[in-house]
Amino acid sequence: MMTILFDVIGRRFMNMNSVTLQELEWHFHGALFLLCLGFTYMEDAHVRVDLFRERFSEKTNRLIEVCGCVFFLVPYCAVVIYFGIDFTAKAYVANEMSATADGLHFRWIIKSALPIGFLLLGLSAFSVLLHHKENE
């Protein structure tokens, strides 16, 4: 929040345009989104299409949740983690940085949020699966 505040005040009142602050803003937004995926899923606060869900019984909803985790979420997380690690490693080896001179260095740091975020999401999927198994 402070990054956005400094950026807006600097641009609006001090006629300062900082590429570094703008890049830092989207890095923070990306990291926030990716690192909160697992928590959001565990708290059942993610977006759902409740058109059919509200008409089904609790047992049917649990079955759909378990099948969705096993057949879609966990494999998808595994694929993103696998390719995300390679994506991050290539950025680290190449010492990838911003295309602009004023931009941020060490682009691999933000890219590492991708496999870490999906690892947390995958772990939360296992937690949800275990929770549903206990409730049966």
Backbone as CSV, one residue per row, in Angstrom:
resi,resn,N_x,N_y,N_z,CA_x,CA_y,CA_z,C_x,C_y,C_z
1,MET,0.809,-1.182,0.000,0.000,0.000,0.000,0.861,1.258,0.000
2,MET,1.943,1.203,0.768,2.832,2.359,0.833,3.499,2.613,-0.517
3,THR,3.801,1.554,-1.238,4.407,1.710,-2.559,3.467,2.469,-3.484
4,ILE,2.221,2.115,-3.478,1.229,2.796,-4.317,1.088,4.249,-3.875
5,LEU,1.050,4.459,-2.579,0.915,5.810,-2.046,2.089,6.692,-2.471
6,PHE,3.312,6.204,-2.311,4.487,6.967,-2.743,4.472,7.227,-4.241
7,ASP,4.084,6.215,-5.003,4.053,6.362,-6.458,3.026,7.418,-6.879
8,VAL,1.835,7.355,-6.322,0.776,8.299,-6.690,1.135,9.721,-6.255
9,ILE,1.602,9.874,-5.027,1.983,11.208,-4.551,3.141,11.760,-5.372
10,GLY,4.113,10.913,-5.672,5.252,11.355,-6.474,4.852,11.792,-7.865
11,ARG,3.982,11.043,-8.489,3.544,11.406,-9.845,2.631,12.632,-9.843
12,ARG,1.756,12.695,-8.875,0.741,13.752,-8.874,1.279,15.107,-8.398
13,PHE,2.046,15.086,-7.315,2.435,16.341,-6.679,3.906,16.730,-6.870
14,MET,4.756,15.771,-7.180,6.186,16.077,-7.282,6.734,15.881,-8.683
15,ASN,5.853,15.539,-9.621,6.241,15.336,-11.010,7.386,14.322,-11.153
16,MET,7.306,13.248,-10.342,8.302,12.182,-10.398,7.623,10.911,-10.903
17,ASN,8.200,10.328,-11.907,7.674,9.081,-12.442,8.717,8.004,-12.201
18,SER,8.394,7.016,-11.400,9.360,5.987,-11.042,8.949,4.644,-11.618
19,VAL,9.744,4.170,-12.561,9.504,2.852,-13.146,9.695,1.773,-12.082
20,THR,10.663,1.977,-11.218,10.930,0.999,-10.159,9.721,0.829,-9.248
21,LEU,9.105,1.931,-8.850,7.919,1.826,-7.993,6.759,1.164,-8.725
22,GLN,6.588,1.491,-9.997,5.499,0.877,-10.752,5.712,-0.625,-10.900
23,GLU,6.944,-1.036,-11.169,7.217,-2.471,-11.265,7.059,-3.147,-9.911
24,LEU,7.491,-2.459,-8.869,7.354,-3.015,-7.526,5.888,-3.213,-7.174
25,GLU,5.025,-2.309,-7.625,3.582,-2.452,-7.382,3.051,-3.736,-8.004
26,TRP,3.377,-3.991,-9.267,2.828,-5.203,-9.865,3.501,-6.443,-9.322
27,HIS,4.737,-6.337,-8.854,5.369,-7.481,-8.190,4.632,-7.806,-6.898
28,PHE,4.310,-6.780,-6.124,3.572,-7.001,-4.879,2.182,-7.570,-5.153
29,HIS,1.506,-7.037,-6.158,0.173,-7.554,-6.488,0.241,-9.016,-6.931
30,GLY,1.213,-9.323,-7.769,1.372,-10.709,-8.230,1.690,-11.657,-7.086
31,ALA,2.620,-11.258,-6.225,2.992,-12.097,-5.086,1.818,-12.262,-4.125
32,LEU,1.111,-11.179,-3.880,-0.056,-11.251,-2.994,-1.086,-12.233,-3.530
33,PHE,-1.390,-12.124,-4.803,-2.367,-13.021,-5.407,-1.895,-14.471,-5.336
34,LEU,-0.660,-14.731,-5.758,-0.167,-16.104,-5.817,0.001,-16.733,-4.439
35,LEU,0.478,-15.960,-3.488,0.738,-16.538,-2.171,-0.522,-16.681,-1.326
36,CYS,-1.616,-16.078,-1.755,-2.884,-16.198,-1.020,-3.835,-17.221,-1.629
37,LEU,-3.456,-17.843,-2.738,-4.335,-18.830,-3.373,-4.693,-19.974,-2.423
38,GLY,-3.691,-20.532,-1.776,-3.917,-21.669,-0.882,-4.790,-21.317,0.302
39,PHE,-4.526,-20.179,0.913,-5.329,-19.740,2.052,-6.780,-19.528,1.638
40,THR,-6.963,-18.895,0.497,-8.316,-18.625,0.005,-9.067,-19.931,-0.246
41,TYR,-8.362,-20.921,-0.809,-9.014,-22.208,-1.072,-9.371,-22.919,0.232
42,MET,-8.471,-22.882,1.194,-8.747,-23.557,2.470,-9.903,-22.907,3.219
43,GLU,-10.027,-21.605,3.097,-11.104,-20.888,3.783,-12.406,-20.900,2.984
44,ASP,-12.398,-21.561,1.838,-13.554,-21.653,0.954,-14.056,-20.259,0.563
45,ALA,-13.090,-19.367,0.332,-13.421,-17.985,-0.007,-13.178,-17.688,-1.483
46,HIS,-12.903,-18.699,-2.257,-12.635,-18.496,-3.678,-13.954,-18.383,-4.448
47,VAL,-13.844,-17.965,-5.672,-15.024,-17.769,-6.512,-15.555,-19.126,-6.944
48,ARG,-16.845,-19.299,-6.791,-17.503,-20.536,-7.222,-18.680,-20.183,-8.109
49,VAL,-19.066,-21.142,-8.915,-20.298,-20.997,-9.685,-21.352,-21.755,-8.894
50,ASP,-22.138,-21.024,-8.158,-23.100,-21.635,-7.235,-24.445,-21.943,-7.873
51,LEU,-24.528,-21.832,-9.171,-25.780,-22.085,-9.863,-26.284,-23.509,-9.584
52,PHE,-25.389,-24.473,-9.655,-25.769,-25.866,-9.414,-25.489,-26.296,-7.977
53,ARG,-24.451,-25.756,-7.391,-24.002,-26.163,-6.065,-25.100,-26.031,-5.009
54,GLU,-25.879,-24.967,-5.068,-26.903,-24.769,-4.049,-28.048,-25.761,-4.173
55,ARG,-28.183,-26.392,-5.323,-29.264,-27.359,-5.527,-28.876,-28.783,-5.134
56,PHE,-27.555,-29.017,-4.986,-27.080,-30.356,-4.654,-27.061,-30.558,-3.143
57,SER,-27.052,-31.825,-2.761,-26.939,-32.150,-1.334,-25.493,-31.936,-0.890
58,GLU,-25.312,-31.931,0.422,-23.962,-31.748,0.984,-23.044,-32.887,0.550
59,LYS,-23.568,-34.096,0.501,-22.763,-35.256,0.099,-22.318,-35.121,-1.360
60,THR,-23.211,-34.682,-2.234,-22.871,-34.489,-3.643,-21.826,-33.377,-3.790
61,ASN,-21.971,-32.306,-3.039,-20.999,-31.212,-3.087,-19.622,-31.670,-2.612
62,ARG,-19.589,-32.508,-1.576,-18.299,-33.061,-1.116,-17.671,-33.929,-2.180
63,LEU,-18.480,-34.750,-2.842,-17.970,-35.620,-3.899,-17.410,-34.793,-5.061
64,ILE,-18.106,-33.753,-5.437,-17.627,-32.872,-6.510,-16.317,-32.197,-6.100
65,GLU,-16.238,-31.760,-4.850,-15.021,-31.109,-4.344,-13.840,-32.071,-4.373
66,VAL,-14.051,-33.287,-3.908,-12.983,-34.285,-3.886,-12.538,-34.640,-5.311
67,CYS,-13.491,-34.871,-6.201,-13.140,-35.181,-7.591,-12.427,-34.009,-8.255
68,GLY,-12.885,-32.795,-7.983,-12.224,-31.616,-8.539,-10.793,-31.490,-8.063
69,CYS,-10.573,-31.767,-6.781,-9.209,-31.715,-6.226,-8.312,-32.774,-6.861
70,VAL,-8.814,-34.011,-6.859,-7.991,-35.136,-7.304,-7.707,-35.088,-8.808
71,PHE,-8.713,-34.773,-9.606,-8.558,-34.864,-11.050,-8.165,-33.559,-11.735
72,PHE,-8.390,-32.434,-11.075,-8.099,-31.156,-11.727,-7.089,-30.308,-10.961
73,LEU,-7.377,-30.010,-9.696,-6.550,-29.057,-8.965,-5.143,-29.580,-8.689
74,VAL,-5.020,-30.763,-8.131,-3.695,-31.299,-7.794,-2.844,-31.516,-9.052
75,PRO,-3.369,-32.128,-10.123,-2.540,-32.251,-11.330,-2.153,-30.888,-11.931
76,TYR,-3.091,-29.938,-11.909,-2.779,-28.608,-12.442,-1.673,-27.946,-11.616
77,CYS,-1.758,-28.060,-10.301,-0.710,-27.509,-9.436,0.633,-28.170,-9.724
78,ALA,0.626,-29.483,-9.922,1.873,-30.194,-10.208,2.504,-29.696,-11.505
79,VAL,1.703,-29.484,-12.526,2.219,-28.996,-13.812,2.778,-27.578,-13.672
80,VAL,2.045,-26.713,-12.983,2.506,-25.324,-12.818,3.779,-25.279,-11.975
81,ILE,3.860,-26.092,-10.945,5.070,-26.140,-10.122,6.246,-26.632,-10.952
82,TYR,6.044,-27.698,-11.717,7.112,-28.261,-12.541,7.667,-27.221,-13.522
83,PHE,6.779,-26.601,-14.280,7.229,-25.619,-15.255,7.627,-24.301,-14.587
84,GLY,7.035,-23.967,-13.447,7.376,-22.746,-12.729,8.783,-22.776,-12.165
85,ILE,9.216,-23.941,-11.711,10.587,-24.075,-11.215,11.574,-23.848,-12.355
86,ASP,11.306,-24.422,-13.509,12.166,-24.215,-14.675,12.151,-22.745,-15.105
87,PHE,10.978,-22.145,-15.098,10.794,-20.736,-15.447,11.635,-19.846,-14.531
88,THR,11.589,-20.122,-13.231,12.349,-19.360,-12.249,13.842,-19.612,-12.384
89,ALA,14.220,-20.871,-12.580,15.642,-21.213,-12.703,16.275,-20.544,-13.922
90,LYS,15.547,-20.510,-15.030,16.078,-19.846,-16.228,16.267,-18.352,-15.995
91,ALA,15.335,-17.737,-15.284,15.466,-16.307,-14.976,16.655,-16.063,-14.042
92,TYR,16.891,-16.986,-13.114,18.015,-16.849,-12.185,19.347,-17.014,-12.913
93,VAL,19.455,-18.049,-13.734,20.693,-18.315,-14.456,21.021,-17.180,-15.424
94,ALA,20.002,-16.653,-16.088,20.216,-15.570,-17.052,20.349,-14.212,-16.365
95,ASN,20.193,-14.175,-15.044,20.208,-12.918,-14.297,19.236,-11.924,-14.920
96,GLU,18.032,-12.422,-15.178,17.014,-11.626,-15.861,16.638,-10.401,-15.038
97,MET,16.480,-9.295,-15.741,16.072,-8.054,-15.089,15.089,-7.327,-15.974
98,SER,14.611,-6.214,-15.482,13.632,-5.428,-16.212,14.202,-4.961,-17.549
99,ALA,13.299,-4.762,-18.497,13.723,-4.273,-19.813,14.111,-2.799,-19.778
100,THR,13.649,-2.083,-18.773,13.997,-0.670,-18.653,15.198,-0.501,-17.733
101,ALA,15.943,0.553,-17.955,17.146,0.791,-17.160,16.818,1.073,-15.699
102,ASP,15.674,1.715,-15.442,15.288,2.064,-14.071,14.541,0.937,-13.369
103,GLY,14.280,-0.150,-14.072,13.455,-1.217,-13.521,14.159,-2.053,-12.476
104,LEU,13.431,-3.018,-11.980,13.948,-3.888,-10.930,14.872,-4.964,-11.490
105,HIS,15.851,-5.294,-10.701,16.754,-6.397,-11.030,16.212,-7.662,-10.369
106,PHE,16.862,-8.770,-10.607,16.516,-10.039,-9.958,15.057,-10.430,-10.202
107,ARG,14.684,-10.506,-11.460,13.316,-10.858,-11.838,12.939,-12.254,-11.342
108,TRP,13.934,-13.102,-11.062,13.650,-14.458,-10.603,12.921,-14.463,-9.259
109,ILE,13.075,-13.393,-8.487,12.409,-13.361,-7.178,10.898,-13.374,-7.360
110,ILE,10.376,-12.521,-8.234,8.927,-12.512,-8.446,8.475,-13.767,-9.179
111,LYS,9.323,-14.279,-10.064,8.943,-15.498,-10.780,8.895,-16.699,-9.837
112,SER,9.658,-16.659,-8.757,9.620,-17.772,-7.795,8.303,-17.813,-7.029
113,ALA,7.552,-16.710,-7.032,6.243,-16.717,-6.365,5.275,-17.661,-7.073
114,LEU,5.474,-17.901,-8.371,4.580,-18.796,-9.113,4.633,-20.232,-8.589
115,PRO,5.796,-20.901,-8.573,5.783,-22.271,-8.036,5.493,-22.327,-6.540
116,ILE,5.926,-21.319,-5.789,5.650,-21.320,-4.346,4.147,-21.183,-4.095
117,GLY,3.504,-20.272,-4.817,2.065,-20.077,-4.655,1.275,-21.320,-5.008
118,PHE,1.654,-21.985,-6.087,0.923,-23.191,-6.466,1.285,-24.372,-5.579
119,LEU,2.474,-24.364,-4.980,2.792,-25.379,-3.978,1.874,-25.205,-2.770
120,LEU,1.693,-23.970,-2.335,0.782,-23.709,-1.219,-0.653,-24.086,-1.581
121,LEU,-1.058,-23.804,-2.811,-2.399,-24.188,-3.251,-2.548,-25.708,-3.275
122,GLY,-1.535,-26.414,-3.758,-1.576,-27.876,-3.773,-1.637,-28.461,-2.371
123,LEU,-0.861,-27.881,-1.450,-0.903,-28.345,-0.062,-2.268,-28.087,0.561
124,SER,-2.858,-26.959,0.229,-4.196,-26.680,0.762,-5.229,-27.627,0.159
125,ALA,-5.022,-28.053,-1.089,-5.927,-29.036,-1.694,-5.859,-30.355,-0.923
126,PHE,-4.649,-30.771,-0.544,-4.523,-31.989,0.265,-5.184,-31.806,1.625
127,SER,-5.052,-30.631,2.185,-5.709,-30.351,3.461,-7.231,-30.450,3.331
128,VAL,-7.773,-29.882,2.264,-9.217,-29.949,2.030,-9.646,-31.393,1.808
129,LEU,-8.844,-32.156,1.062,-9.160,-33.571,0.847,-9.184,-34.338,2.164
130,LEU,-8.187,-34.101,3.007,-8.154,-34.788,4.297,-9.319,-34.358,5.181
131,HIS,-9.688,-33.103,5.113,-10.818,-32.607,5.897,-12.123,-33.267,5.436
132,HIS,-12.283,-33.417,4.119,-13.494,-34.062,3.607,-13.508,-35.551,3.963
133,LYS,-12.326,-36.169,4.024,-12.265,-37.586,4.384,-12.667,-37.776,5.852
134,GLU,-12.247,-36.833,6.714,-12.624,-36.916,8.126,-14.122,-36.775,8.314
135,ASN,-14.748,-35.936,7.515,-16.176,-35.654,7.679,-17.074,-36.757,7.136
136,GLU,-16.532,-37.692,6.393,-17.374,-38.747,5.813,-17.732,-39.798,6.815
